[in-house]
Amino acid sequence: MLAPCSLAAGGENLMNAWSDYLRGQAVIADRHSKAMTAADTIKEFADIAESFRQDADAEDKNPTCKH
């Protein structure tokens, strides 16, 4: 498993790599929620997406990587 600080390659800003990853996961969860048919499953994936976004916001405020 990669450490959050190792996700950035090619000169990308290391302090934003983990929050970028989390935001990408939120997009994936949003897409899955739109493909669901049951209301409870739609809400579950929407909640997961929101959780990823909140984690990304928290990471932006206090980055894991302090390079």
Contacts in CASP RR format, 6 or more apart in sequence:
PFRMAT RR
TARGET T0000
AUTHOR 0000-0000-0000
METHOD contacts of the structure
MODEL  1
MLAPCSLAAGGENLMNAWSDYLRGQAVIADRHSKAMTAADTIKEFADIAE
SFRQDADAEDKNPTCKH
4 17 0 8 1.000
4 18 0 8 1.000
4 21 0 8 1.000
4 64 0 8 1.000
4 65 0 8 1.000
5 14 0 8 1.000
5 17 0 8 1.000
5 18 0 8 1.000
5 64 0 8 1.000
5 65 0 8 1.000
5 67 0 8 1.000
7 17 0 8 1.000
7 18 0 8 1.000
7 20 0 8 1.000
7 21 0 8 1.000
8 14 0 8 1.000
8 16 0 8 1.000
8 17 0 8 1.000
14 65 0 8 1.000
14 67 0 8 1.000
15 63 0 8 1.000
15 65 0 8 1.000
15 66 0 8 1.000
15 67 0 8 1.000
16 60 0 8 1.000
16 63 0 8 1.000
17 65 0 8 1.000
18 59 0 8 1.000
18 63 0 8 1.000
18 64 0 8 1.000
18 65 0 8 1.000
19 56 0 8 1.000
19 57 0 8 1.000
19 59 0 8 1.000
19 60 0 8 1.000
19 63 0 8 1.000
20 56 0 8 1.000
22 52 0 8 1.000
22 53 0 8 1.000
22 55 0 8 1.000
22 56 0 8 1.000
22 59 0 8 1.000
23 52 0 8 1.000
23 53 0 8 1.000
23 56 0 8 1.000
24 52 0 8 1.000
25 52 0 8 1.000
26 49 0 8 1.000
26 50 0 8 1.000
26 52 0 8 1.000
26 53 0 8 1.000
26 56 0 8 1.000
27 49 0 8 1.000
29 45 0 8 1.000
29 46 0 8 1.000
29 48 0 8 1.000
29 49 0 8 1.000
29 52 0 8 1.000
30 45 0 8 1.000
30 46 0 8 1.000
30 49 0 8 1.000
32 45 0 8 1.000
33 41 0 8 1.000
33 42 0 8 1.000
33 43 0 8 1.000
33 44 0 8 1.000
33 45 0 8 1.000
33 46 0 8 1.000
33 49 0 8 1.000
34 42 0 8 1.000
36 42 0 8 1.000
36 45 0 8 1.000
END
